[in-house]
Amino acid sequence: MSEADLELDDLTGCLQTSLTALADVEFRFRSDCRRLEGWSGPVGEQERIAQQLESKRRKQREPLNERLDALQQRAKSLMLR
């Protein structure tokens, strides 16, 4: 096995880990939104909480998406060798 293959295998593992983390963020966001649908309090408060959930989701996704982009670029460069 060449050094490039080993690097691709490592990158594949990192990509899978990052995609799993991204899926976890989405799962938690969807779960929180479903719980919020059962909210019996004021609509304004529900909207505020929904905005907080979306903000949290964006903050969690951003570094994961950046990591995925970097990993994909590295994988592409290795495959072009």
C-alpha positions in Angstrom: 0.0 0.0 0.0 1.4 3.4 -1.0 1.7 6.4 1.3 -1.0 8.2 -0.7 -3.4 5.2 -0.1 -2.8 5.4 3.6 -3.5 9.1 3.6 -6.7 8.5 1.6 -7.8 5.9 4.1 -7.1 8.3 7.0 -9.0 11.1 5.2 -11.9 8.7 4.6 -12.1 8.0 8.3 -12.0 11.8 9.1 -14.7 12.5 6.5 -16.9 9.8 8.0 -16.3 11.1 11.5 -17.1 14.7 10.4 -20.3 13.6 8.6 -21.4 11.7 11.6 -20.9 14.8 13.8 -22.9 16.9 11.3 -25.7 14.3 11.3 -25.7 14.5 15.1 -26.1 18.2 15.0 -29.0 17.9 12.7 -30.6 15.1 14.8 -30.4 17.2 17.9 -31.8 20.3 16.1 -34.7 18.3 14.7 -35.4 16.7 18.1 -35.4 20.1 19.8 -37.7 21.5 17.2 -40.2 18.6 17.6 -40.2 19.2 21.4 -40.8 22.9 20.7 -43.9 22.1 18.6 -45.6 21.0 21.8 -44.9 24.3 23.4 -48.0 25.7 25.2 -46.4 29.0 26.2 -46.6 32.4 24.4 -45.9 32.3 20.7 -43.3 35.0 21.0 -41.3 32.9 23.4 -41.6 29.9 21.1 -40.2 32.0 18.2 -37.4 33.3 20.3 -36.4 29.7 21.3 -36.7 28.6 17.7 -34.3 31.4 16.7 -31.9 30.3 19.4 -32.0 26.7 18.2 -31.3 27.8 14.7 -28.4 30.0 15.8 -26.9 27.1 17.8 -27.3 24.8 14.8 -25.4 27.3 12.5 -22.6 27.7 15.1 -22.2 23.9 15.4 -22.4 23.3 11.6 -19.9 26.0 10.6 -16.7 24.4 11.8 -17.8 21.0 10.7 -18.6 22.2 7.2 -15.2 24.0 7.0 -13.5 20.8 8.1 -15.4 18.8 5.5 -14.4 21.2 2.8 -10.8 21.0 3.8 -10.8 17.2 3.9 -12.5 16.9 0.6 -10.0 19.3 -1.0 -7.1 17.2 0.5 -8.7 14.0 -0.8 -9.1 15.4 -4.3 -5.5 16.5 -4.4 -4.3 13.1 -3.3 -6.5 11.3 -5.9 -5.0 13.5 -8.7 -1.5 12.3 -7.9 
